[in-house]
Amino acid sequence: VTIACDAVLSSKSPYRKQDPDTWENELPVSKYANNLTQLDNGVRIPPRC
């Protein structure tokens, strides 16, 4: 079973080949999102620490 798992993990996957290509291009900024401002509604969410 260990040998089979190692073979699956070390095999070349088409998904691994696609991952670096997807992050190379910059996403264009939308003309609608460019001027958006976030309003303060007075509610603060504490961190989960």
The first five atom37 places (N, CA, C, CB, O) and aatype in JSON, in Angstrom:
{
  "aatype": [19, 16, 9, 0, 4, 3, 0, 19, 10, 15, 15, 11, 15, 14, 18, 1, 11, 5, 3, 14, 3, 16, 17, 6, 2, 6, 10, 14, 19, 15, 11, 18, 0, 2, 2, 10, 16, 5, 10, 3, 2, 7, 19, 1, 9, 14, 14, 1, 4],
  "atom_mask": [
    [1, 1, 1, 1, 1],
    [1, 1, 1, 1, 1],
    [1, 1, 1, 1, 1],
    [1, 1, 1, 1, 1],
    [1, 1, 1, 1, 1],
    [1, 1, 1, 1, 1],
    [1, 1, 1, 1, 1],
    [1, 1, 1, 1, 1],
    [1, 1, 1, 1, 1],
    [1, 1, 1, 1, 1],
    [1, 1, 1, 1, 1],
    [1, 1, 1, 1, 1],
    [1, 1, 1, 1, 1],
    [1, 1, 1, 1, 1],
    [1, 1, 1, 1, 1],
    [1, 1, 1, 1, 1],
    [1, 1, 1, 1, 1],
    [1, 1, 1, 1, 1],
    [1, 1, 1, 1, 1],
    [1, 1, 1, 1, 1],
    [1, 1, 1, 1, 1],
    [1, 1, 1, 1, 1],
    [1, 1, 1, 1, 1],
    [1, 1, 1, 1, 1],
    [1, 1, 1, 1, 1],
    [1, 1, 1, 1, 1],
    [1, 1, 1, 1, 1],
    [1, 1, 1, 1, 1],
    [1, 1, 1, 1, 1],
    [1, 1, 1, 1, 1],
    [1, 1, 1, 1, 1],
    [1, 1, 1, 1, 1],
    [1, 1, 1, 1, 1],
    [1, 1, 1, 1, 1],
    [1, 1, 1, 1, 1],
    [1, 1, 1, 1, 1],
    [1, 1, 1, 1, 1],
    [1, 1, 1, 1, 1],
    [1, 1, 1, 1, 1],
    [1, 1, 1, 1, 1],
    [1, 1, 1, 1, 1],
    [1, 1, 1, 0, 1],
    [1, 1, 1, 1, 1],
    [1, 1, 1, 1, 1],
    [1, 1, 1, 1, 1],
    [1, 1, 1, 1, 1],
    [1, 1, 1, 1, 1],
    [1, 1, 1, 1, 1],
    [1, 1, 1, 1, 1]
  ],
  "atom_positions": [
    [[0.84, -1.2, 0.0], [0.0, 0.0, 0.0], [0.88, 1.25, 0.0], [-0.95, 0.0, 1.22], [0.57, 2.23, -0.68]],
    [[1.96, 1.23, 0.75], [2.85, 2.38, 0.82], [3.47, 2.67, -0.54], [3.95, 2.13, 1.86], [3.6, 3.83, -0.94]],
    [[3.85, 1.62, -1.25], [4.45, 1.81, -2.57], [3.43, 2.43, -3.53], [4.97, 0.47, -3.13], [3.78, 3.29, -4.34]],
    [[2.18, 1.98, -3.45], [1.14, 2.52, -4.32], [0.88, 3.99, -4.01], [-0.16, 1.72, -4.17], [0.71, 4.8, -4.92]],
    [[0.86, 4.34, -2.73], [0.65, 5.74, -2.33], [1.8, 6.62, -2.8], [0.49, 5.86, -0.8], [1.57, 7.73, -3.29]],
    [[3.02, 6.14, -2.66], [4.18, 6.9, -3.12], [4.14, 7.1, -4.64], [5.48, 6.2, -2.72], [4.51, 8.16, -5.14]],
    [[3.69, 6.08, -5.36], [3.61, 6.19, -6.81], [2.57, 7.22, -7.23], [3.29, 4.83, -7.43], [2.78, 7.98, -8.17]],
    [[1.44, 7.25, -6.53], [0.39, 8.22, -6.85], [0.87, 9.64, -6.54], [-0.9, 7.92, -6.06], [0.63, 10.55, -7.33]],
    [[1.53, 9.82, -5.41], [1.99, 11.16, -5.03], [3.11, 11.67, -5.93], [2.46, 11.14, -3.59], [3.21, 12.87, -6.15]],
    [[3.94, 10.79, -6.44], [5.06, 11.23, -7.26], [4.73, 11.27, -8.75], [6.24, 10.33, -7.03], [5.55, 11.73, -9.54]],
    [[3.56, 10.8, -9.13], [3.21, 10.8, -10.56], [2.94, 12.21, -11.05], [1.98, 9.92, -10.8], [2.56, 13.09, -10.29]],
    [[3.15, 12.4, -12.35], [2.91, 13.71, -12.95], [1.42, 13.85, -13.24], [3.74, 13.88, -14.26], [0.82, 13.02, -13.92]],
    [[0.85, 14.88, -12.72], [-0.59, 15.11, -12.86], [-0.84, 16.28, -13.8], [-1.23, 15.37, -11.48], [-0.09, 17.26, -13.76]],
    [[-1.86, 16.22, -14.63], [-2.18, 17.37, -15.49], [-2.63, 18.58, -14.66], [-3.27, 17.01, -16.5], [-2.48, 19.72, -15.11]],
    [[-3.17, 18.34, -13.48], [-3.6, 19.45, -12.63], [-2.4, 20.2, -12.06], [-4.48, 18.93, -11.49], [-2.46, 21.42, -11.91]],
    [[-1.34, 19.5, -11.75], [-0.13, 20.17, -11.25], [0.5, 21.03, -12.33], [0.88, 19.14, -10.72], [1.1, 22.06, -12.04]],
    [[0.38, 20.59, -13.57], [0.94, 21.36, -14.67], [0.14, 22.64, -14.9], [0.97, 20.52, -15.95], [0.71, 23.64, -15.34]],
    [[-1.15, 22.63, -14.62], [-2.0, 23.79, -14.86], [-1.89, 24.83, -13.75], [-3.43, 23.35, -15.0], [-2.09, 26.01, -14.02]],
    [[-1.58, 24.43, -12.54], [-1.58, 25.36, -11.41], [-0.66, 26.56, -11.6], [-1.17, 24.62, -10.17], [-1.12, 27.68, -11.39]],
    [[0.6, 26.41, -11.98], [1.45, 27.6, -12.14], [0.96, 28.55, -13.24], [2.88, 27.18, -12.44], [1.14, 29.76, -13.14]],
    [[0.36, 28.01, -14.27], [-0.11, 28.85, -15.37], [-1.27, 29.74, -14.96], [-0.51, 28.0, -16.54], [-1.43, 30.83, -15.49]],
    [[-2.08, 29.28, -14.02], [-3.28, 30.03, -13.66], [-2.94, 31.29, -12.89], [-4.22, 29.17, -12.85], [-3.73, 32.24, -12.92]],
    [[-1.81, 31.35, -12.2], [-1.48, 32.51, -11.38], [-0.54, 33.49, -12.07], [-0.87, 32.06, -10.08], [-0.21, 34.53, -11.51]],
    [[-0.11, 33.18, -13.27], [0.85, 34.05, -13.95], [0.22, 35.35, -14.43], [1.46, 33.32, -15.12], [0.88, 36.39, -14.41]],
    [[-1.01, 35.32, -14.87], [-1.64, 36.51, -15.44], [-2.26, 37.37, -14.35], [-2.71, 36.11, -16.46], [-2.87, 36.86, -13.4]],
    [[-2.11, 38.68, -14.48], [-2.73, 39.62, -13.55], [-4.22, 39.73, -13.87], [-2.05, 41.01, -13.61], [-4.6, 39.71, -15.04]],
    [[-5.04, 39.85, -12.84], [-6.46, 40.04, -13.07], [-6.75, 41.51, -13.29], [-7.28, 39.5, -11.87], [-6.23, 42.35, -12.56]],
    [[-7.54, 41.84, -14.29], [-7.86, 43.25, -14.52], [-8.79, 43.78, -13.44], [-8.49, 43.45, -15.91], [-9.66, 43.05, -12.95]],
    [[-8.61, 45.04, -13.07], [-9.46, 45.66, -12.05], [-10.74, 46.12, -12.73], [-8.74, 46.85, -11.35], [-10.7, 46.78, -13.77]],
    [[-11.86, 45.77, -12.14], [-13.16, 46.17, -12.69], [-13.37, 47.66, -12.51], [-14.3, 45.37, -12.02], [-12.97, 48.23, -11.49]],
    [[-13.99, 48.29, -13.48], [-14.26, 49.72, -13.36], [-15.28, 49.98, -12.25], [-14.77, 50.29, -14.7], [-15.34, 51.09, -11.71]],
    [[-16.09, 48.98, -11.91], [-17.07, 49.13, -10.84], [-16.43, 48.95, -9.46], [-18.21, 48.12, -11.03], [-16.86, 49.58, -8.49]],
    [[-15.42, 48.09, -9.37], [-14.78, 47.82, -8.09], [-13.67, 48.81, -7.77], [-14.23, 46.43, -8.08], [-13.21, 48.86, -6.63]],
    [[-13.24, 49.58, -8.73], [-12.11, 50.48, -8.55], [-12.41, 51.59, -7.53], [-11.73, 51.1, -9.87], [-11.51, 51.97, -6.79]],
    [[-13.63, 52.1, -7.48], [-13.96, 53.22, -6.6], [-14.83, 52.83, -5.41], [-14.66, 54.28, -7.39], [-15.42, 53.71, -4.78]],
    [[-14.93, 51.55, -5.09], [-15.76, 51.13, -3.96], [-15.1, 51.49, -2.64], [-16.03, 49.62, -4.02], [-13.88, 51.36, -2.48]],
    [[-15.9, 51.95, -1.69], [-15.4, 52.21, -0.34], [-16.17, 51.34, 0.64], [-15.54, 53.72, 0.04], [-17.35, 51.08, 0.45]],
    [[-15.49, 50.9, 1.68], [-16.12, 50.06, 2.69], [-16.61, 50.96, 3.8], [-15.13, 48.98, 3.22], [-15.84, 51.7, 4.41]],
    [[-17.91, 50.88, 4.07], [-18.52, 51.71, 5.1], [-18.36, 51.07, 6.47], [-20.0, 51.95, 4.79], [-18.38, 49.85, 6.59]],
    [[-18.19, 51.89, 7.49], [-18.08, 51.41, 8.87], [-19.48, 51.3, 9.45], [-17.18, 52.35, 9.73], [-20.16, 52.31, 9.62]],
    [[-19.92, 50.07, 9.77], [-21.24, 49.89, 10.35], [-21.19, 49.78, 11.88], [-21.89, 48.66, 9.77], [-22.22, 49.57, 12.51]],
    [[-20.02, 49.93, 12.47], [-19.88, 49.92, 13.92], [-19.76, 48.53, 14.54], [0.0, 0.0, 0.0], [-19.56, 48.43, 15.75]],
    [[-19.86, 47.48, 13.76], [-19.78, 46.12, 14.28], [-18.36, 45.61, 14.08], [-20.81, 45.18, 13.58], [-17.84, 45.64, 12.96]],
    [[-17.73, 45.15, 15.16], [-16.37, 44.61, 15.09], [-16.44, 43.11, 15.38], [-15.41, 45.33, 16.09], [-17.07, 42.7, 16.36]],
    [[-15.82, 42.32, 14.56], [-15.76, 40.88, 14.77], [-14.4, 40.56, 15.36], [-16.01, 40.09, 13.43], [-13.38, 40.82, 14.73]],
    [[-14.36, 39.98, 16.58], [-13.08, 39.69, 17.22], [-12.36, 38.53, 16.53], [-13.3, 39.36, 18.71], [-13.0, 37.66, 15.95]],
    [[-11.02, 38.52, 16.58], [-10.28, 37.41, 16.0], [-10.5, 36.14, 16.8], [-8.78, 37.73, 15.92], [-10.88, 36.19, 17.97]],
    [[-10.25, 35.0, 16.18], [-10.5, 33.71, 16.82], [-9.39, 33.3, 17.78], [-10.67, 32.64, 15.78], [-9.61, 32.42, 18.62]],
    [[-8.25, 33.87, 17.7], [-7.08, 33.49, 18.5], [-7.47, 32.44, 19.46], [-6.48, 34.67, 19.24], [-6.64, 31.98, 20.24]]
  ]
}
